[in-house]
Amino acid sequence: MIKHLLRIPVYCLGILLAICVVIVLFAVSDYPEVKLGWSLSHQDMLRAKNILREGSKNRPDEISTLELSKEDLNLAANYLLNRYSKSAVEISLKPNKLKFIVTATLPENRLGKYLNVTLRLGNVDGQELPTVTKFKAGKLLLPSGMAAHLLDYGIRHSALNNYFLLATRQIKSVKITPEKIAVTYFSDMQTLVQARQLFSPGADNTAFNAYQRKLAEIVGQHDPQWRLSLADLLKPLFALAYQRSNLHNAIEENKLAILALNDYVNKQTTGRFFASNTVKMPYYAVFMYKRDDLSQHFIGSAALTASMNGQISKVVGEEKELSDADGGSGFSFVDLAADKAGIRFGELATSSPENARKLQKAISEIKDYRDLMPDPTDLPEHMNTAEFKNRYQSTSSPAYQRLSQLIDGRIAAIPLYKPN
């Protein structure tokens, strides 16, 4: 009996493999079903990036709705596909139906040049979330239930799984009309943190390792009898970024420099600290204004802004301080000032290729951390929840906003952050 039971998973695996082979044989063709050669202008790429970032502009722990037109969907989807391969997708909308036709260019093989897949999603029986209603691989039409299971299995056992979970876990409903789709979702703080970690470069990234090695060189020469300044790390890293960059890659190089530095400065919170076995170095606390927490806040916010956007960084910073007020170290406008300065730094580092290049040169010539952030030590801090509410009520009160604007003004007065 046991012997026969053990054969069941083997049979199931064999059937699954057979189905996959059949799908590949029928889906591969010498002719693309979607016209390839999708050409994106600079404006198209900016628009696509804005579409993909749109859902991250809302406050966490709130239910929000994102509306996308058919044109938005096609632009964003083709932008993503063409980042990784010569592929194209055609998306069409009908009442309660969303249809994808995807053509991907394959490596050289004997079966065919292109992989053609048609997928249709729909809100069945009034369900809030769409399910697979049609799956066609080339000429082969699969039952929707089988197709849904195969897609789910394929995603969960591939590198796409983390991205899929991050994108879909918070979705509450999807409404589809011929003009647009409306996605209602709930974004929480945990998702924002996971997104930040997920989109950070891995240890096998060659360019990322270049910044790791530079940090190791700097730290290896540091005298432990002295405080290690954030400026002492930023200057050589951005000098390296300037050497490695042109207008086409300056933004990406800045991101790598910031993320590598964040990995080092915030090693306790990121849990990374250069996972690569090729980079070894001692760890020293990194200071601004004789405090290591300010460097952590500054570069952490810069990293989050560079990899996502400043609105999220602002919310994360405020939520962190409110959390500290409730049983932690207390609400601190000092820490908040470091968050705000880091956000401005991250924005400037990634706002445009021209700004990215200017910042690289400017940072490589700074004198110390005062060129990055104004002195915040006169600001209120260590306020518990009761004291914060007594003095400022909430983050939307006039008293809070006045102090927040004072901090913004001080940061704007630093030459590095002035428009010219």
C-alpha positions in Angstrom: 0.0 0.0 0.0 2.8 2.4 1.0 4.6 1.6 -2.2 1.6 2.6 -4.3 1.0 5.8 -2.3 4.6 6.9 -2.9 4.1 6.6 -6.6 1.3 9.2 -6.6 3.6 12.3 -6.3 5.9 10.8 -9.0 2.9 10.4 -11.3 1.7 13.9 -10.6 5.2 15.3 -11.3 5.4 13.4 -14.5 2.0 14.7 -15.6 3.0 18.3 -14.8 6.2 17.9 -16.8 4.3 16.5 -19.7 1.8 19.4 -19.6 4.7 21.9 -19.6 6.4 20.2 -22.6 3.1 20.3 -24.5 2.6 24.0 -23.7 6.1 24.8 -24.9 5.7 22.8 -28.1 2.4 24.6 -29.0 3.4 28.0 -27.7 6.7 28.4 -29.6 6.4 29.8 -33.1 8.5 31.4 -35.8 5.9 34.3 -35.9 5.1 36.8 -33.2 1.5 37.4 -32.3 2.3 40.9 -31.0 4.4 43.3 -33.1 7.9 43.6 -31.6 10.2 46.6 -31.8 8.3 48.6 -29.1 10.2 51.9 -29.0 10.0 54.0 -25.9 10.9 57.7 -26.0 12.5 59.4 -23.0 9.1 60.8 -22.1 7.5 57.4 -22.4 10.1 55.9 -19.9 9.5 58.8 -17.5 5.7 58.2 -17.7 6.1 54.4 -17.3 8.2 54.9 -14.2 5.7 57.3 -12.7 2.9 54.8 -13.4 4.8 52.1 -11.6 5.5 54.3 -8.6 2.0 55.7 -8.5 0.7 53.3 -5.9 3.5 54.1 -3.5 2.5 57.8 -3.0 -0.2 57.1 -0.4 0.2 56.9 3.4 0.6 53.4 4.8 -2.2 51.8 6.8 -4.8 53.4 4.5 -7.1 52.0 1.8 -6.4 53.6 -1.5 -7.5 53.3 -5.1 -5.2 53.4 -8.2 -6.8 54.0 -11.6 -5.0 53.0 -14.8 -6.2 53.5 -18.4 -5.6 51.0 -21.1 -2.8 53.2 -22.4 -1.2 53.4 -19.0 -1.3 49.6 -18.6 0.3 49.0 -22.1 3.0 51.6 -21.5 4.0 50.3 -18.1 3.8 46.6 -19.1 5.9 47.1 -22.2 8.5 49.2 -20.3 8.9 46.3 -17.8 9.1 43.6 -20.4 11.7 45.4 -22.5 14.0 45.9 -19.5 14.7 42.2 -19.5 14.1 40.9 -23.0 12.9 41.8 -26.5 9.2 41.3 -25.8 5.9 43.0 -26.2 2.4 42.8 -24.7 -0.9 44.0 -25.9 -3.5 44.7 -23.2 -7.2 45.2 -23.9 -10.1 46.0 -21.6 -13.8 44.9 -21.7 -16.4 45.0 -19.0 -15.0 42.8 -16.1 -12.3 41.4 -18.5 -8.6 42.1 -18.9 -6.8 40.4 -21.8 -3.0 40.1 -22.3 -1.3 38.9 -25.5 2.4 38.4 -24.8 5.2 37.7 -27.3 8.7 37.0 -26.0 11.8 36.5 -28.1 13.5 33.2 -27.3 17.2 32.3 -27.3 18.4 30.5 -30.4 16.7 27.0 -30.6 15.2 24.5 -33.0 11.6 25.0 -31.9 11.0 28.6 -32.9 11.9 32.2 -32.3 9.0 33.4 -30.2 6.8 32.4 -27.3 3.2 33.5 -27.7 0.8 33.4 -24.8 -2.8 34.8 -24.4 -4.1 35.3 -20.9 -7.5 36.6 -19.9 -8.6 37.6 -16.4 -12.1 38.4 -15.3 -14.4 39.1 -12.3 -16.4 35.9 -12.2 -19.8 35.8 -10.4 -19.3 39.3 -8.9 -16.0 38.4 -7.2 -13.8 41.4 -6.0 -10.6 39.9 -7.5 -10.2 38.6 -11.1 -9.3 35.0 -11.8 -8.0 33.3 -14.9 -10.8 32.7 -17.4 -8.7 31.9 -20.5 -5.1 30.7 -21.1 -3.9 30.0 -24.6 -0.3 29.0 -25.4 0.1 29.4 -29.1 -2.6 27.1 -30.5 -3.2 25.2 -27.3 -6.2 26.3 -25.2 -6.0 25.1 -21.6 -9.0 24.9 -19.1 -9.0 28.0 -17.0 -8.7 26.0 -13.7 -5.7 24.1 -14.9 -4.1 27.2 -16.3 -4.6 29.0 -12.9 -2.9 26.2 -11.1 0.0 26.1 -13.5 0.6 29.8 -13.4 0.4 29.8 -9.6 2.9 26.9 -9.4 5.2 28.5 -11.9 5.3 31.8 -10.1 5.7 30.4 -6.6 8.7 28.3 -7.7 10.5 31.0 -9.5 12.4 34.2 -8.8 9.1 36.1 -9.5 7.5 34.8 -6.3 8.6 37.6 -4.0 7.7 40.3 -6.5 4.3 38.7 -7.1 3.5 38.5 -3.4 4.6 42.1 -2.8 2.4 43.3 -5.7 -0.7 41.3 -4.9 -0.9 40.7 -1.2 -2.4 44.1 -0.4 -5.0 44.2 -3.2 -8.6 44.2 -2.0 -10.5 44.5 -5.3 -10.1 45.1 -9.0 -12.8 46.7 -11.1 -12.4 46.5 -14.9 -14.2 48.7 -17.4 -13.5 49.2 -21.1 -11.7 52.5 -20.3 -9.7 51.6 -17.2 -9.1 49.4 -14.2 -9.4 50.5 -10.6 -7.3 48.7 -8.0 -8.2 49.1 -4.4 -5.4 48.2 -2.0 -4.1 48.5 1.5 -0.5 49.5 2.0 1.2 48.8 5.4 4.6 49.6 6.8 5.8 46.0 6.6 5.2 46.0 2.9 7.1 49.2 2.4 10.1 47.8 4.3 10.0 44.6 2.3 9.8 46.5 -0.9 12.9 48.5 0.1 14.8 45.3 0.8 13.6 43.5 -2.3 14.6 46.3 -4.7 18.0 46.7 -3.1 20.8 45.2 -5.3 22.1 41.8 -4.4 25.5 40.8 -3.3 26.3 39.3 -6.8 25.9 42.7 -8.5 29.2 43.6 -9.9 28.7 47.4 -9.8 27.4 47.1 -6.2 30.5 45.2 -5.2 32.7 48.0 -6.5 31.2 50.4 -3.9 31.5 47.7 -1.2 35.2 47.4 -2.0 35.6 51.1 -1.9 34.0 51.2 1.5 36.2 48.4 2.7 39.2 50.4 1.6 38.1 53.5 3.5 37.1 51.7 6.7 40.4 49.8 6.6 42.3 53.0 6.8 40.2 54.5 9.6 41.8 55.3 12.9 39.4 53.8 15.5 40.5 56.4 18.0 38.5 59.0 16.1 34.8 59.1 15.2 34.0 58.0 11.6 32.1 60.8 9.9 29.4 60.1 7.3 31.1 62.7 5.1 34.3 60.6 5.2 32.4 57.8 3.5 30.2 59.8 1.2 33.0 61.8 -0.4 35.1 58.9 -1.8 32.0 56.9 -2.7 30.6 59.7 -4.8 34.0 60.5 -6.3 33.9 56.8 -7.5 30.4 57.3 -8.8 31.6 60.3 -10.7 34.4 58.3 -12.3 32.1 55.5 -13.2 29.2 57.6 -14.6 28.0 59.4 -17.6 24.5 60.9 -18.2 23.1 57.5 -19.1 24.0 55.7 -15.9 24.6 58.5 -13.3 21.3 57.9 -11.5 21.9 54.1 -11.2 25.4 54.7 -9.9 24.2 57.1 -7.3 21.6 54.6 -6.1 24.3 51.9 -5.8 26.5 54.2 -3.8 23.7 55.2 -1.4 22.4 51.7 -1.0 25.9 50.3 -0.3 26.5 53.0 2.3 23.1 52.3 3.9 23.9 48.6 4.1 27.0 49.6 6.1 25.6 52.4 8.3 22.3 50.6 9.1 23.6 47.1 9.3 21.5 46.3 12.4 18.2 47.3 10.8 18.9 46.1 7.2 20.3 42.8 8.4 22.7 42.7 5.4 26.1 44.3 6.1 27.6 43.1 2.9 26.4 39.5 2.6 29.0 39.0 -0.1 31.9 36.8 1.1 34.3 38.8 -1.1 34.1 41.9 1.0 35.4 41.8 4.6 35.8 44.9 6.9 35.4 46.0 10.5 32.3 48.0 11.5 32.4 51.4 13.1 29.5 53.6 14.1 29.1 56.5 11.6 28.5 60.0 13.0 26.9 63.3 12.3 26.9 66.0 15.0 28.5 63.5 17.4 25.5 61.2 17.0 25.4 57.9 15.1 21.5 57.8 14.9 21.5 60.9 12.7 23.7 59.2 10.1 21.3 56.2 10.3 18.3 58.3 9.7 19.9 60.4 7.0 21.2 57.6 4.8 18.3 55.3 5.5 15.9 58.0 4.2 18.1 58.7 1.2 18.2 55.0 0.3 14.4 54.6 0.6 13.9 57.8 -1.5 16.4 56.6 -4.1 14.8 53.2 -4.5 11.2 54.3 -4.1 10.2 57.9 -3.5 10.3 60.8 -1.0 6.7 60.6 0.0 7.1 57.1 1.4 10.3 58.2 3.2 8.5 61.1 4.8 5.7 58.9 6.1 8.1 56.2 7.3 10.1 58.8 9.2 7.0 60.3 10.9 5.6 56.9 11.7 8.9 55.8 13.2 9.0 58.8 15.5 5.4 58.4 16.5 6.2 54.8 17.4 9.2 55.9 19.4 6.9 58.3 21.3 4.8 55.3 22.4 7.2 53.4 24.6 10.4 54.0 22.6 13.1 56.6 22.8 10.5 59.4 22.3 9.4 61.5 19.3 12.4 63.4 18.0 12.4 66.4 15.7 16.2 65.9 15.6 15.8 62.5 14.0 13.0 63.9 11.7 15.4 66.6 10.5 17.9 63.9 9.5 15.1 62.0 7.7 14.1 65.2 5.8 17.7 66.0 4.8 18.2 62.4 3.7 15.0 62.6 1.6 16.3 65.8 -0.1 19.6 64.1 -0.8 18.0 61.0 -2.3 15.7 63.1 -4.4 18.6 65.2 -5.8 20.7 62.1 -6.4 18.1 60.5 -8.6 15.9 63.4 -10.0 17.6 63.7 -13.3 20.9 62.6 -15.0 22.1 66.2 -14.9 21.4 66.6 -11.2 22.9 63.2 -10.5 26.2 64.2 -12.1 26.2 67.6 -10.4 25.7 66.0 -7.0 28.5 63.5 -7.6 30.9 66.3 -8.2 29.6 68.4 -5.3 29.7 65.6 -2.7 33.3 64.6 -3.8 34.3 68.2 -2.7 32.4 68.7 0.5 34.3 69.7 3.7 32.2 67.8 6.3 28.7 66.7 7.2 27.5 70.3 7.7 27.4 70.5 3.9 24.8 67.7 4.0 22.5 68.6 6.9 22.0 71.7 9.2 22.6 71.4 12.9 19.4 70.0 14.4 20.5 69.7 18.1 18.3 72.7 19.2 15.1 70.9 18.1 12.8 69.1 20.6 13.1 65.4 21.2 12.6 62.6 23.6 8.8 63.3 23.8 6.5 60.5 24.9 3.0 60.2 23.4 1.4 62.4 26.1 3.9 65.2 25.8 3.8 65.1 22.0 0.0 65.4 21.9 0.1 68.1 24.5 2.5 70.2 22.5 1.7 69.3 18.9 -1.6 67.3 18.9 -0.8 65.5 15.7 1.4 65.7 12.6 -1.2 67.8 10.8 -1.6 70.5 13.5 -0.4 74.1 12.8 2.2 73.8 15.6 3.7 70.7 14.1 3.6 72.1 10.5 5.4 75.3 11.6 8.3 73.3 13.1 8.3 71.0 10.1 8.6 74.0 7.8 11.3 75.5 9.9 13.4 72.3 9.3 12.6 72.4 5.6 13.8 76.0 5.4 17.1 75.2 7.1 17.7 72.3 4.7 16.8 74.4 1.7 19.4 77.0 2.9 22.2 74.6 2.5 24.0 75.4 -0.8 24.0 71.8 -1.9 20.2 71.7 -2.1 19.6 75.1 -3.8 18.2 74.9 -7.3 21.2 76.6 -8.9 
